[in-house]
Amino acid sequence: MDHDQNFKNLIIDYPLDALALFAEAEAPHFDQAANITPIRQQQLKDVLGGRYRELDVPLLVEWPNGEREALLFVLEEESVSRNFSIHRLAHYCLDLAQMFATNRVVPVVIFLGDASQDKQLVLAGDRGTYLTFHYLYAALAQMPWQQYENSDNLVACLNLPNMRYQPEERIDVHAKAFRGLMRLEPDIGRQTKYLDFIDIYTNLSDNELQRYQEKYPEEVKKMTSFSQRYEQQGIEKGIQQGMQQGMQQGMQQGMQQGMQQGMQQGRQQGEAAMLLLLVETKFGSPSAQTIKRIETADSQTLLLWSKRIIAANSLNDIWH
């Protein structure tokens, strides 16, 4: 599972909520005037070259009125804490500080498991200390889920399945995370995207799914309903596009052709959008070539690929 990509998407989609949860010591000082911008990875790759590490998510916080100096956050997710290297993180933060000519850099580490790794790096000799480095961290598995179950922070709600809870509470955690998603995210595309996030990290068993359906029938009904609405939006968009094309060819004939073409395009667009979400969830952000391939495929091909992705270990397994 690509945890790094999942959290990268989450941080980029909801940067303010991410900083409020994962960098709580710094976030309370923000105000509505602050602009939070993810730094383009290509820019870092061009400048830092071989030292560039794609899994870091740098966010630049700026105040347009100029009353405060910009602040650079470096967020890194670690699903296996033993793989974490404080030396590597310090190296990367120093590179960014030099690149942006600033000392206002805040390193943040998100641990999915325990956070027992070194929290401070000290370079010293016999007579003095010459460099001290430490970082903010959020150990999700150590955070009690009840503390965030009714939070107005969407990133916190989505991460309820990654927080500390008893096994018998798993279905309640899923339900609360889903309610938070529905309450705080109005966009149906992102609802679909982050329902997958909740499903992945809750990982309900067949028995738990059955109990979930019995205990939370309204949530199950809503999940089915908004998935259908998402597909319907694609159909309606296709109808509109088809009708506009048909109008140019003649009112009567164009309307008929537009309706037929629109229905077909709409279904294809809805199916393509759903497959792209599945690809992004399982394999990370798709390339432009993959997006074009999916968006130009017919409905029958999209259905075949959607079936293959369940067992696929790579994108190539979907196409062949």
N, C-alpha and C positions, 0 to 999 in steps of 0.2 A: 504494500500500500504506500502511495506517495504522500506521506504526511506533510513533507515540506511544501509540496505544491498546494495541498489543501489549505494549509495555514497561510501560504503566500496569497492565495486568492482571497481568503477571509480578511487579511490585513489590508490589502489593496482596496477591496470593496467597502470596508468599514474602518478607515484609519483612525478616526477620532475615538470610536468605541474600543478599538484594539489598544490604543495607547492608554485609555482610561482604565482598562482591565490589566494589561500586562506591564504598564509603567506608571502605576498609581502614584508613586512618589512625585512624579513630574507633572502628570496630567491635570491635577486640580488648578494649576496656574494658567491653564489655557482659557481663552475667552472666545466669543463668537467671531471676533475679527481675525482670528488665526486661520491661515490657509495651510492645509496639510497636503503635500504632493509627494507621491512615490517617485523616487529618482529612477530614471530610465536605466534599465540594466545594460542596454547597448552602450550607453555613455560610460558606464563603469568599466565595461569590458574593453572599450577602446583605450581608456586611460590607464587602467590598472593591469591590463594584459593578463599574464599568467597568474598573477596574484588574485585575480577576480574570482569570487565564489558566488555562484548563482543563487544559493539557498538563503543568503542574507537578504532582508527587505529593508533598505534604507528609506526613511520618510523625512522629508524636509518640512519643518514647521516655520512659517514666516508670518510676520505681522506687517501688513501693508502700510500702516501709519508710521512705521519706522521707530516706534517707541521702544521696541525690544529687538535684540539681535536674533537672527535666525538660529534655530536649534535643530540638530541632526540626530535622528534616532536610528539605531541599527538593531533590528529585531531578527532573532535567529531561533528557529524551532528545533528542539532536540527530542526525538522520539526514543532514542536509546542514550541515556545520560553518559554511559562510559565512552561514547564516541565524541563527547564534547571536549574541546581544547581551549582553555583560557588563553594560552599563548597565541593560538590562531585568531581568536576573536580580538585580542589586543592588537595584533598585527594589522588586522583588517580595519579596525577603528582608527589606528594611526595613519594608515594609508588614506582613509577618507578625510581625516582632519587636515592632512597635507593637501589633498586634492581640492578641498573647498576652502582652504586657508582659514580654518576656524578651530578653536579649542572647545566649542560647545557641541560635544558629541555624547550621546547617552546610549550605552550598550544595554540591550535587553535580551534575556534568554528565556524562552518558553519551554519548560520541561513537561513532557507528557507523563513521564514516570516520576521517580524520585529526583531530588535535587541535591544529592550528596557530594557533588563535585566541588572542586576548589572554587571558592567565591572571591578570592583575592590573589593577585599576582604581585610579588614584591621583588624588585631587583636591587640588591644591596651588596656591599663589600664589608670589610672589617670595621670601617670607620664611618660609614654613612649609608643611607637609603637613597637610591637614585631614581627609582620609578615605582609608583604604586598604582595598580589598576584593579578596579572591581566593577561589577555590573549589577543592574537590577534583574530580578528574576521572578517568574511566576511558575510555581510548581502546581500544575492543575490537579494532579492526583491527590494533593494534600489540601485542596480547598473544598470545604463542605458545600455540597450542592444546594442545600436548603437556604443558604445565605444569599443565593443569586436566583432562586426559582421565580421570583416576581420582579426581577431587575428590569429597568428600562434600558439597559445596555444589551444590545442585540448580540454582540460577540460573547458576552457572558452567558446569555440564554442558550446560544448554539453550542457552547462548550459544557453545558451541564453534564452530558454523557462522559466527559473527560475528567470530571471532578470526583470527589470522594463520596461514595454512597454504598449502601448494603446491596448485595445481589438481589434481594427480594424487592428493592426499590427501583429496579431497572426500568420497568414499564412506566412507572410514575415519572421518572426522569425524562423518558422519551416524550411523554404527553406534555410535560411542562415546557420542554424545549420547543416542541411543535407549537404550543400556544404562544410562546414568546415570539416565535418566527411570524406567526399569523398577526400578532398584535403590533409588531414593530416594523415589519417589512411589507409595504403595500404592493410592490412590484411582483407580479405572478411569476415572471421568469426567474427572479432571484429566490422566490419562495420554493420553486421546484429545485433549483440548484442547491439550496441549503437544507431542504428536506433530505436530500441525498447525504449531505454532511452529517446530519443527525442520525440517519440510518446507519451509516458506516461506523460511527463511533459508539452507538448504542449496541448495535449488532445483536438484535433480539433473536433468540432461538425460536424454533417452530412452536414450542409450547408457550413461550412468552408472547409470541404474536397472537396466538389464540386467546390468551388471557387479556391481552391488550384490546382485542376486538370486543371482548365481553365487557370489559371495564370502561372503555373509552369509545363507545360507538359513534359519538358526535365527532370526535377527532378523525376516526376512520372515514366517516362520511365526508368531512371537509377535505381530507387528503385526496379522495377520489374526485370530489367536485372541482377542486382547483386545477388538478391535472387535466380534466376534461375541458375546463375553461381555457387553459393554456393552448391546447390543441385547437379549440374553437377560434381563438384570436388569430392563429395562423390561417385558418380557413377564411375568416372574414377579411383579413388583409389581402389574401389572394383574390377574393371576389372583387374587392375594390380595384385592385390593379387590373384584373381582367376586364372589368366594366369600363375602365378608362381607356384601355386599348381598343375595346370594341366600339366605343363611342366615335373614335376616329375613323372607323371603317363604315359607319352607317348606323343610324339610331336603332332600327328594329333588328337588323341582322347582328349588329354589334352587341346589343344587349344580350341576345341569346348566346352568342359566342363568348361574350365576356363572363356571363354567369357560369357556363360550363368550364371555361378555362380557369376562372377564378376558383371554383370549387376544387379543381384538380391541383392547381398551384397551391391553394391554401392547405390542403391535406399534406402535400409534399413538404411545404415549408414547416408545418407543425411537426411532422415526423422528423425532418432534418434537424430542427431545433432541439427536439428531445434527444436525438442521437448525439448531437454535439455536446449536450450537457453530460450525457453518460460518458463520452470520451474524455471530457475535461475532468470529470470526477475520478475516473479510473487511471488515466494516463497523463493528466496535466493538460495545460493549455495546448490546443491543437495548432499545428502550423497552418499557414495560409493555404498551402497545397491540400492539406487534409480538409479544411473548411470548404474549399472550392469543390473537392471531390464529393463531399457529403451533400452540399447544397445543390449540386447539379445531377445527383442520382435520382432515378425514378422511385415511386412509392414501393414497388415490389423489391427493388434492390435494398432500399432503406430498411424494410421489414426484415430481410435476410440478415443484413449487417447487425441490426438490433438484437436478433437472436444469438448471433455469434459472439457478441461482446460479453455476454454473461460468462462464458468460459475462456475468453481470450486472455492471453498473457502479454500480447503486444498488439500494436495496430495492424501488423501484417496478418495476424490471425483473423482479423475481421474481413479483410479483403479476399482472402483465399480459403 
